[in-house]
Amino acid sequence: MKRCLFLLLFPFALSAQNNDLVQRIDAFQGDLSETFKVKTLNLGGESLGALENETPEYRTDFKLEGLERKLDNLERNVKYDVFIHVFQFGGIDDLNWAMKRWLPDFLDGSAIRPGRDTRTVPHVDPSIVVIDGTTITVMTHPCAQFNVTDYRDWRTKLLTYFGSPTAVIIEVAGCEGPLMWSKNPPDPRDRTWK
């Protein structure tokens, strides 16, 4: 009887989960609306590797484009771009399987290992990945626009809207690295994501 009740209520639980995530995304976009506009078409940005082939319960992709132009690291006057991808899976097992497939084919095809920092990840732009519960949030931006202070601000914003004290954070803190498991890294001996 309990199983039947669970199966009947399961779609409502997923709907509530998705609604909470949509509210957090709306709040995140609203918080940045004075300096960025949201675009959902012709996004471009970093290749997400195997994660792009997953079929989550909910997915959204958008670009935050700066309203004002600034000089980038190549002395060009450009509007800053930040690419956000949010994936929500139906359960922790689905997320674990997605991570197992994603880490060998990570951003731009690089292979990484659970819980292991690396000095370089070839061709990967500065990125922040927040894994919390059944949600994976990925933020990337062009290498030419990397600034340490702005990067730290993005990390704080992503943790505020998409993280919790138990969230796992993966950072590519510069152009092509270093890659760090900066918060709650998994034990490298744990087979869950291998």
Secondary structure, 3 states (H helix, E strand, C coil): CHHHHHHHHHHHHHHHHHHHHHHHHHHHHHHCCCCEEEECCCCCCCCCHHHHHCCCCEEEEEEEEEEEEEECCCCCEEEEEEEEEEEECCCHHHHHHHHHHHHHHCHHHCCCCCCCCECCCCCCCCEEEEEECCEEEEEECCHHHCCHHHHHHHHHHHHHHHCCCCCEEEEECCCCCCEEEEECCCCCCCCCCC
